[in-house]
Amino acid sequence: MIAGSLRRGPGTPADWLGPLPVRDWFDDPSRPLEIDVGCGKGRFLLARAGKNPDVNFLGIDRMLRRIRKIDNRARRLDLNNIRLVRMEAYYAVTYWIPAGAVRTYYVFFPDPWPKARHERHRLFNPLFLDALHRTLEPGGAVHVATDHAPYFEQLSEIFADDARFSAIEPFVPGEDEQTDFERYYIGQKTIGRLSVRKA
């Protein structure tokens, strides 16, 4: 079992403005970096990291309870290619992730904020796309899934209207990688999936 916590974050008040040396948090910084945005209870993150030991995975979630549980499980499984950050996703990606550092983003079942008056709170907007584009390496990918049909339509339009991204075959996780949200909604709702690559 890994003895020390896999949780990371700013070391000083000045570090909050970023970017942070996220690659240096791993034993081998030369490995590709993939980020699970809103990693939830960690089912996808843990399974994906276990099957891809030559990839570094960063899990981001704003809930401390979730991060602590993933930390404990990852250490028990000796998954030393995982690091965890407790932070709101928009802030972490926009300010903490260095330019060109990420090979792949996974954003599964982000909060759809279904009421019209709350749509401004949705994660995906032009500024977040700017952050994704800046932090992706050339050819890097973003994989998105949602059970909320209107949000999926909006996401499809946002990415289709942005020439910096090109559509690719949607990513479909294996059964062992399905998030708790996905396992709950399979058979009840249609799950919209889209994947794009940095052009």
N, C-alpha and C positions, 0 to 999 in steps of 0.2 A: 504494500500500500504506500502511496506517495504521502510523505509526512507533512509537507508544507501546503498551505492553501494555494489554490490556483487562481484566486481572485487578484486582480490588478486594478490600478487606477492612478490618478495624479499623486505624485509624491510631495509636492509643495503647492501652495496657493497659486503660484504663477503657472504651474503645469495645467491648471484648469482651462487655460486658453489654448492649449495644444499647439501643434500636434504632439502626440505622445509616441515614444519609440516602441510601438506595439510589436514589431518583429523581434526586438531584443528581449521580449518577455519569454520567448521560447528557447529551448536548448539549441535548436538549429534554426537560426533566423533566415537561412537561405531557402527553406522550404516554402512552397506556395501558401498564401494566407487566404482562408475562407472565413466568412463572418455570417453567423446566424443571428439576424436582427430580430429581437423579441423572441428569445430562445425558449421562453415559457418554462415548462417542467423538464426540458432537456432531452426528451425522447429522441428527436431527430439528431440533435447535436452529439449525444453519446454514441448512438448507433453509427453515425457517419464517421466520427473520429475513430471509432474502433475498427472500422473497415478500411480506413485510409491513414495508416500510421505515418506516412511520409508527407502528410499535409498538416499544417498548423491551423487550428480552429479557434476562433474567438466568439464566445457567446455573449450577447448583450441583452440585458433585461433590466427593467426599472424596479422590479420587486425583489427585495433583499431575501425574503424567504425562499423564493425560487432559486436564486443564485447560490444560496447556502446549500440547498439540497443537491443541486447539480455538482457543486464543488465536492461534497462528500461522496457522491456516487462516482464521479470521475476519478477521485483519488483511490477509492476502493477498487476500481477497475484498472488502476495503473495507466490511465490515459494521460500521459504527460504531454500530449500534443493539443491539449485544451487549455485555454485561459478564459477568464470570465470577468466581465465588467458590469457593475451595477450603475446604470445610467439610462436616461431617456434616450431612445434610439436616434432621434433627429439630432440632438446635441452631440452624441458620441460620434456619429458618422461625419457630421459637419465640421466639428472642431478637433476631435481627437485622432482621427485616422489620417496618416500621412498621404500625400499625393502619390498615386500610382502603386499603392501598397497591396491592393486586394485583387485576388484572382476571381473570386466568386462571392456574391451576396445571396443569401437565402432569406426571403421575407415571407413567412407563411402566416396567413390569417391575421393580418394587422387589424386593429380596431377599426371597423367601418364607419363609426359615428353615423348611424343610419338616419338620424333626424336632419332635415335640411339645414336647420339653423346651426348645427354642429359640424357641418362638412369641412369647415375651415380647420378643424382639429385633425383631419386625416394626415397621415404621415406623408403620403405621396403628393407633392406639389412641385412647381418649377424649381424652388430652392433646394428641395431634397434631391431632385434629379441632377442639379448642379453638383451637389456633394457626391452623389454616386459616381458621376462621370469623372470628377476630379480624383477620387480615391481609387478607382479601378485601374488596373494595369491595361496596356493595349490588348484588346481582344477579350477583356474580362467580361463576366456575365452576371446578370441579375435574374434570379428565379423567384417568382411571386405566385402565391396561391391564396384564394379567398372563396368563402362560401356565399358572399354577399353579391348578388348579381349586378345591382347598380354600381357598386364600387368597382367590380371587374370591368364593366363597360367604361367607366371613367379612366381606369388604369390603362386599358387598351388604347383609348384615345390619346392619353397623355404621352405614352411611349411612341405611338404611331406618328404623332405630330413633332417629335423631337428627332432631328436628323442625326444626332450624336449616337443614337442607338438603332440597332437593326434586329428584327425579330428572328428568333431561332426556334428549334423544336422545344416545346415546353418540357421542363424537367418534371418527371414523375418519380417520387421516392419509392423505394421498395417498401414492402409491408412492414418490415422491422423498423423502418425509418419514419413511418407515419406519425405525425404529431398527435397529441391527445385530441385536439380540435378536429383533425381530419378523421380519426377513428370514430369520433362521435357523429360526424355529419355524413359519413359514407352511407349511402342508401336513403338518406333523408333529404339531402340537398345536392344540387349540382355544384361541383367544385370547379371554379374557373382557374385555369393555370396559364401563365404567360412567362416567357423567357426572352431576354434580349441580350445582345452583345454590344460592347462598346465599339462603335464603328471606327 
